[in-house]
């Protein structure tokens, strides 16, 4: 079963006069984030399904790069079939390795 990972990465705010990252570099950063986060989630959740419903978790990764302060904020949204499985997914997600 393939893990469902959706990405919503975007840029907000007015760019500084001399931005740290140009549009091309921002796209490279977004692609790197997709690859890195996706690989980490696939590694952690390979073969992990709800014991009761046999469904895998679904992830939506939202990221906003703020041009004005040149920072990226990333948030994870997790959908699961039931509350019990959500607790298990969160335990796995919060492990370091």
C-alpha positions as a Python dict, from the first residue, in 0.01 Angstrom:
ca = {
    (1, 'X'): (0, 0, 0),
    (2, 'X'): (145, 336, -105),
    (3, 'X'): (161, 615, 150),
    (4, 'X'): (-53, 919, 57),
    (5, 'X'): (154, 1237, 104),
    (6, 'X'): (26, 1569, -33),
    (7, 'X'): (234, 1887, -34),
    (8, 'X'): (112, 2247, -30),
    (9, 'X'): (425, 2463, -43),
    (10, 'X'): (400, 2831, -129),
    (11, 'X'): (559, 3173, -100),
    (12, 'X'): (398, 3470, 73),
    (13, 'X'): (491, 3832, 127),
    (14, 'X'): (678, 4093, -68),
    (15, 'X'): (1034, 3996, -157),
    (16, 'X'): (1315, 4199, -6),
    (17, 'X'): (1516, 4426, -236),
    (18, 'X'): (1807, 4179, -226),
    (19, 'X'): (1641, 3842, -146),
    (20, 'X'): (1844, 3555, -5),
    (21, 'X'): (1668, 3312, -243),
    (22, 'X'): (1548, 3384, -596),
    (23, 'X'): (1248, 3207, -751),
    (24, 'X'): (1460, 2923, -891),
    (25, 'X'): (1631, 2865, -555),
    (26, 'X'): (1293, 2866, -378),
    (27, 'X'): (1169, 2593, -613),
    (28, 'X'): (1485, 2391, -541),
    (29, 'X'): (1424, 2435, -167),
    (30, 'X'): (1061, 2322, -206),
    (31, 'X'): (1166, 2018, -410),
    (32, 'X'): (1429, 1931, -151),
    (33, 'X'): (1166, 1958, 123),
    (34, 'X'): (928, 1730, -72),
    (35, 'X'): (1201, 1470, -124),
    (36, 'X'): (1337, 1481, 231),
    (37, 'X'): (1005, 1490, 417),
    (38, 'X'): (850, 1233, 184),
    (39, 'X'): (1144, 993, 226),
    (40, 'X'): (1134, 1031, 604),
    (41, 'X'): (761, 963, 621),
    (42, 'X'): (787, 663, 388),
    (43, 'X'): (1072, 522, 598),
    (44, 'X'): (881, 564, 926),
    (45, 'X'): (546, 441, 796),
    (46, 'X'): (647, 165, 554),
    (47, 'X'): (397, -115, 618),
    (48, 'X'): (221, 70, 903),
    (49, 'X'): (-158, 31, 881),
    (50, 'X'): (-443, 39, 1129),
    (51, 'X'): (-482, -310, 1276),
    (52, 'X'): (-861, -272, 1283),
    (53, 'X'): (-928, -101, 948),
    (54, 'X'): (-611, -191, 748),
    (55, 'X'): (-576, 170, 629),
    (56, 'X'): (-252, 368, 610),
    (57, 'X'): (-227, 725, 743),
    (58, 'X'): (-259, 1017, 502),
    (59, 'X'): (-38, 1324, 532),
    (60, 'X'): (-70, 1681, 409),
    (61, 'X'): (245, 1887, 447),
    (62, 'X'): (187, 2264, 434),
    (63, 'X'): (474, 2504, 403),
    (64, 'X'): (486, 2879, 369),
    (65, 'X'): (805, 3065, 284),
    (66, 'X'): (773, 3425, 403),
    (67, 'X'): (968, 3653, 167),
    (68, 'X'): (964, 3943, 413),
    (69, 'X'): (1146, 3757, 692),
    (70, 'X'): (1302, 3483, 475),
    (71, 'X'): (1175, 3195, 689),
    (72, 'X'): (989, 2874, 612),
    (73, 'X'): (710, 2739, 835),
    (74, 'X'): (616, 2373, 783),
    (75, 'X'): (313, 2199, 935),
    (76, 'X'): (201, 1837, 924),
    (77, 'X'): (-166, 1738, 901),
    (78, 'X'): (-242, 1369, 963),
    (79, 'X'): (-563, 1191, 863),
    (80, 'X'): (-638, 843, 995),
    (81, 'X'): (-934, 609, 996),
    (82, 'X'): (-978, 624, 1374),
    (83, 'X'): (-858, 798, 1690),
    (84, 'X'): (-669, 494, 1818),
    (85, 'X'): (-461, 473, 1500),
    (86, 'X'): (-399, 850, 1509),
    (87, 'X'): (-239, 809, 1853),
    (88, 'X'): (-12, 534, 1717),
    (89, 'X'): (81, 744, 1412),
    (90, 'X'): (165, 1043, 1633),
    (91, 'X'): (391, 826, 1851),
    (92, 'X'): (576, 704, 1543),
    (93, 'X'): (593, 1054, 1392),
    (94, 'X'): (745, 1199, 1709),
    (95, 'X'): (1023, 939, 1736),
    (96, 'X'): (1367, 1076, 1656),
    (97, 'X'): (1509, 813, 1421),
}
